[in-house]
Amino acid sequence: MPNGEVLGRSHSLANAVSTLSVGLTLFFTLSGFLLYRPFAAAIARGTARQTFSAYLQNRFLRIAPAYWVILLVTALVVGAASVRTASGGLEVGRITDPLDLLQSALLLQDYRPETMIIGIGPAWSLAVELVFYLALPLLVLMALGLARRAVNRRGRIIALLGPPALLLVIGLTGKAVAAHVLPADALAGYNTDWHSVVERSFWAQADLFAFGMVVAVFHVEVRDGRIALPARWRAFAVLGALLVFLPSAWTMQLGEHSYLVQNTGEALALALVLAAIVVPDPAATRPGWALRVLESPAFVAVGAASYSLFLWHYPVILWLREHGLTAGGASGLALNFVLVATVAGGLSALTYRYVERPALRHKRRGRRATTADDSRVTSAPAEPLALAAARD
């Protein structure tokens, strides 16, 4: 949703908050890393099995129950959903059209210009994530088919890099279509037109998952002792990330998530930082300080409730604004932040406690992606607990 609609007409405020959209790029990058890594480990070690039932069930339990509850509350009970008017504009209210509600529930609303970002506006990114969830088994089967033709582990690693390369091509072609075939302003991806449909689709966002998937393969190779890294590689990774991220963000109107290729640069930079944090050091006796911070109780708690918070925050903003409970201008930004954080945080705690946690108890354990080969790898944590909580 355009930031100006939430923050008023202040261009400076809209630009300041647009920078936060880099968190969405990070979310896609993390998904690529966390979800591809178990499959990459199994294929690299030659222990892969073609079973996805547990994976698909767990993904459903992770996203559907909380999303459906929060959508129904906002769209039918409190009237805090985004609704398209007859003229194509956006207003806040209840969704009265059963078809529109069904499309929103199935995360199909952003495939038609007339229903772009109705319901929970930021859920367009959840629709993109859902396509990645469904595409990942096919990508894994692609890697597995290529890996079976390999004669050694190096060949299997090359096979594992095939899926992220494919997603990179898909994302860049989608961005090219949004930029040149259906051109529009960088901030215009929320309108009732086909440019917005393409821009907010997996077609134009697939490349953002690719770099996280590459980090997953890199993580497996380092953890298995297949790659020896120089002592200062983390510092160089962070420096490289800054050199890529700063010009990309600056030329993207301070980081607005869009179809621009600079967004791909941001994903690359975030993947470099991610690698510096999560890739283990075989010589270390304990995790680095960044991992220790992410494994702290506060970060784990935020990670656990982050999904509900993501779904609640925008309807809460709309409801508070519609009832005259937000303050305007730069002076009111801090007050609005505290108010939204308090209300959305409280609602998120409730939905996590009474919806997400009960649903996640039904998760299934898939086949382990590792075998006795694990006895030769480092004991460093596979991933920060906060990241695991956000994924699970």
N, C-alpha and C positions, 0 to 999 in steps of 0.2 A: 504494500500500500504506500502511495507517495507520502513521504514524511510530512509535507506541508499540510496534509489533511488532518494530521494528528496534532502537530505542533503549532498550527496557525500559519500565518503568512510570513513568518520570519525566515528569510533565506539563510541566515547564518545558523539558526537553530536546525533547520532542515539539513544543511550540509554537515553539521556536527553529528547529528544522530545517524545520518547515512553512513558514516564511517563504521558504525556498529554492524553493518550488513556483512562485513568481513567474517563475522561469526558464522554466517550461513555457509560461506565457502569453507571454513574450517570444519563445519559439521559434515559436509559432503566428503572432504578429504579424510576425516576420521572414519567415516563409514567405510570408505574404500579400504582403509588399513585394517580396521577391526574385523570386518566380515570376510575379507579375502585371506587374511593371514592363516586361519586354521586349514583352509583348503590348500593354500600355497605350501604349508608345511607338509601336508600329507603327500602332495604330488612331488615335491622336491625330494622327499625321503622314500618315495616309491611305495607308500602305504595307503594310497587313496582308495576310497570305496564310493561307488555311485549311489549315495543315499542322501536325499534332501528333505525327507518328510519331517524330521525333527527341526531342521533349519526353518522350513516354511511355517510350521506350526508356531515356533518360537517368535518369528517375525510378526505373525498375526497377533499373537498375545501381547507383543510389545506395543504395537501401535493402535490396534482397532478398539479395544475396550475403552481406554481413556478418551480417545478421539471421539467416539460415538457419544459417550456420556456428556462431554464438554460441548460438543456440537449441538446436541438436543437441548441442553440447558440454555445455551446462548441463543439458539435459533428459535426455540419454541416457548421457553419459560420467561426469560428476562428480556428478550428482545435486544440483544447486543450483537447480532450478526450483521455482516455486510450484505446489503441487498441492492440489486440493480433496479433503478427506476425505469419507467417507460422510455425516457430519453437517453438511457444508457449511463446516467450518473450513478453515484453510490450514496446510499443513505444507511442509517442504522435502524434496525428493527427486527421483526420476526420474519422468518421464511414461511410464506403461506402457500407457495406452489409446491405440491408434493413431488413433482419431477425435479425441481431445483433442489429440494431437500435430499432426494435420493441421489442425485448427482454429487452433492456435497458429501454425503455419507460414504459414497464409493470413491471419492477423490477423483471424480471425472469432470468437475465443474470447470476446470481450466482448459478443456479441450474445445470449448465453444466460446466465441467472442462475447456472446450475449450473457454468459454466466461467469465471466472471468472474475476470480478471487471473491466470489460470494461465500457466505458462511463465515468461516474463520479465515480471514485474508491470508495470513502467513502460511496457511496449510498448502499453498501451491508448492512449497518446497517439500512438504510431506508427500505430495503426489509424485514429485520427481524421485524422492527416496524410495517410494513404493515400486516404481519401475525398476530401479536398481536392484531392489530385493528380488524381484521376479526375474530379472535378467541375469543375476549372478550365477544361478545354477547352470544356465546355458553357457555362460562364459567359462565356468569351471569345467564343464564337459568339453568345451573347445580346447582348453589348456591340457586337459587329460588326454584327449585324442592326439594332440601334438606330442605330448610327453611320452606316450607309448611308442612312438616312432624313434625316440631318442635312444642313443646307445650308452649314454652316461648322464651323470647329474647335471653337467653343464648344459646338455641338451634340454633337460627338463626345466632348468631355470630359464632358458631362452623361450621355451614353450609357455612358461608362466608369465612372461612379459608380453605375450600376444594379446590377451584380453585388455590390459590397460592401454596398449597401443591402439587397439580398436576403439576403445572408448574415447581416447584422445582425438582420433580422426572424426568420430561421430559428433563430439562436442564442438569441434572447430568448424565442421561443415554446417551444423545448426546455427552457430554464431554468424557464419558467413551469410547464410540465408536471411537471418534476422537483420543483418547490417546492410546487405546489398540488394536482396530481392524484395524484402519488405522493410525498407529503411524507416527509422524513427529516431527520435531523440533518446539519449541514453537513459533518461528518467521516465520514458513513456511506455514502459512494459506492463502497465496495469490497466490499459484501456480496453475497450470492446472492439478489438481488431485482431487480425491474424498475426501481425507482428508480435503482439503480446502473447498469443497462444504459443508461438514458436519459442519466444524468449523464455517463457516460464515452463518449458517442457524439458524432458530428459534429453531431447535431441540437442538442445543448445547448452545443456548443463552437464552432459556425460563426462566431459574432459576433467571436471573438477574431482571426480572419483578416481581418475586414473593415477594421479601422483601418489595418493594414499595406498593404492594397490602396489605400486612399485616399492614404496617403503616397506610394505608387508613382506615382499620377496627379499628385500635387503635385510630386514630384521631376521628372517629365517636363516639366511646364509651366515650372518654374523653370529647368531646364537649357536649355530651348529659348527662354528669354528672354521667355516669355509673361506672367510674373508678376514684378513688381518688389516686393521685400520691404523693409520698413523696416530701419534699421541694427541695431536691438536686438531683432529678432524672435526670435532664438534664446534670449535670456535670458527673454523673455516665454513662450516655449514651454516651457522648463524649469520656470519658476515655475508655469505652468498645470498641468504634469504633477505637480508636488508637491502642489498644491492638490487635485487629483483623486486621486492615488495614496494619500496618507497616510490620509485618512479611509476609503478603500476597504479598504486593507490592515488597518487597525486593527479594523474591524468584521467582518473575515473570519477571526477567530481567528488573527491575525498572518499572514495571507496564504495560508492553505490553499486550494489550487486546487479549486474546487467548482462547483456549479450556481448559486451566488449571483450576483446582478446586480452585486455589487461587483467580481467578477472582470472584468466588462465594463468597469468604470471603470478597473481596473488596465491593461487592454489599451489603452484610450484614452490613459492617461498614458504608457505605454511607447511608443506611436506618436508622441506629441509629442516625447519624447526622441530617438527614432529620426530623426524629421524634422530636429531640430536638429543631429544628427550627420552625416547622409548627404546632405541637400539641399545642392547646391553653391552657392558664392558667386561669381557671375560676375566680381566685382571683385577676388577674391583671387588672388594670384600662386602660392600653394601651399595644400595642404589644411590645415585647422585641426588643432589639437593632438590632438583626439579621434580624427580619422581617422589621424593619424600614429601614434598609439599602437596602433590596431587593425591598422595595416599593418606593425607591427614583427614581426620573425621569430618571437618567442615567441607572439604572438597568432595568427599565421598557422598555426604548428605545432599549437597547441591547437585551432584551428578545424578543421584537417584531420582530426585524430583524435577530434573531439568526438562523432561518431556512435558509434564503437566504444566510447568511454568511457561514453556514455549507456546502451548495451546491457549492458556488462560490470558496471557498478558495483553494481547491486542483487544479482545472483547472487553476486558476490564477498562482499558484506555478509552474505548468508544463509549462504554456505559457511563463512566465518570464524566466524560466530556459532555455527553448528551444531557446529563443531569446537572450541569453547571458546577461540578465539583473540582475542576482543574483550574489552575491559574495560568494566565497568559504571559507571553514574553519570557525573556531570559531569566528574570528574577523568579519566575514560577517554576523553572525547570527542576530545581532541586526538590521543591515541595511536591511536584507531580511525581518525581521519581520515587520518593519515599512512600507516597500514597499508593502508587501502582504496585510497588514492591511489596507493601504490606498486604494489600487486598489480594493480589495475584499469588503472592507467596502462601497466604493462608489457604486459599482455594486449592492451590497445588498440593499442599500438604494433605488436605482432605482427600483429593482424588488419588494421590499416590497411596495413601493408607487404605482406602476403601475400594478402590477400583484397580489400580495397577498392581499392587502387591498380591491381592487375591488371584488376579489373572496370571501373574508370573509364577505362582506356585504350581501351575499346570504345565510349566515348561518341561520339555523332554531333553534328555541327554543324547546327543548323537554319538556316533562312533568316534573314538578318540583319533585325533589327527596325528598322533605320535605313537611311537613304539619304543622298543628297547633302545633305539637310537638316542632317546632322551638322556640316557645315562652318560652320554659323552658331551652334553651341552651344559652351558653355564646355568647356575641356579638363580640368575638374576630374574626379577619378575617379568612375566610375559607382557604385561601391560599395566599401567597405573590403575589402581582400583577405581578412581574417579571416572576414568574413561570406560572401564568395564561396566560400571554402574549406569553410565549414560547409554551404553549400547544395550545392556540387558533389560 
